[in-house]
Amino acid sequence: MAHKNFDRLIAKKRQLAEEQAEVKAKKSNPHQRLMDKLKLLQNPPADDDIIEE
């Protein structure tokens, strides 16, 4: 059971790091934000890609 929680924690940390990197990139490049939105509209995430809090 501990392994499952540990894996989930690592995945959450990795996701947070990726989100922070994206935020930094967006602050430095506002055009990228529009491209990301466009990409999401064209290719919406699957249900299992969305992580519930």
C-alpha positions as CSV (number, residue, x, y, z in Angstrom):
1,M,0.0,0.0,0.0
2,A,2.8,2.4,0.8
3,H,4.3,1.9,-2.7
4,K,1.0,3.0,-4.3
5,N,0.9,6.2,-2.2
6,F,4.6,6.8,-2.9
7,D,4.1,6.5,-6.6
8,R,1.2,8.8,-6.5
9,L,3.2,11.4,-4.5
10,I,6.1,11.2,-7.1
11,A,3.6,11.6,-9.9
12,K,2.0,14.6,-8.2
13,K,5.4,16.2,-7.6
14,R,6.4,15.6,-11.3
15,Q,3.1,17.1,-12.4
16,L,3.7,20.2,-10.2
17,A,7.2,20.6,-11.6
18,E,5.9,20.4,-15.1
19,E,3.1,22.9,-14.4
20,Q,5.6,25.3,-12.8
21,A,7.9,25.0,-15.9
22,E,4.8,25.7,-18.1
23,V,4.0,28.8,-16.0
24,K,7.5,30.1,-16.3
25,A,7.4,29.5,-20.1
26,K,4.1,31.3,-20.4
27,K,5.3,34.3,-18.4
28,S,8.3,34.6,-20.7
29,N,6.3,33.9,-23.9
30,P,2.7,35.0,-24.0
31,H,2.3,33.8,-27.6
32,Q,3.0,30.2,-26.3
33,R,-0.1,30.5,-24.0
34,L,-2.3,31.0,-27.1
35,M,-0.7,28.1,-28.8
36,D,-1.2,25.9,-25.8
37,K,-4.9,26.9,-25.6
38,L,-5.3,26.2,-29.3
39,K,-3.6,22.8,-28.9
40,L,-6.0,21.9,-26.0
41,L,-9.0,22.9,-28.1
42,Q,-7.8,20.7,-31.0
43,N,-6.7,17.8,-28.8
44,P,-8.7,17.8,-25.5
45,P,-7.2,15.6,-22.8
46,A,-8.7,12.2,-22.2
47,D,-10.7,11.6,-19.0
48,D,-7.8,9.7,-17.5
49,D,-5.4,12.6,-18.2
50,I,-7.4,14.9,-16.0
51,I,-6.3,14.6,-12.3
52,E,-8.9,15.2,-9.8
53,E,-7.9,17.1,-6.6
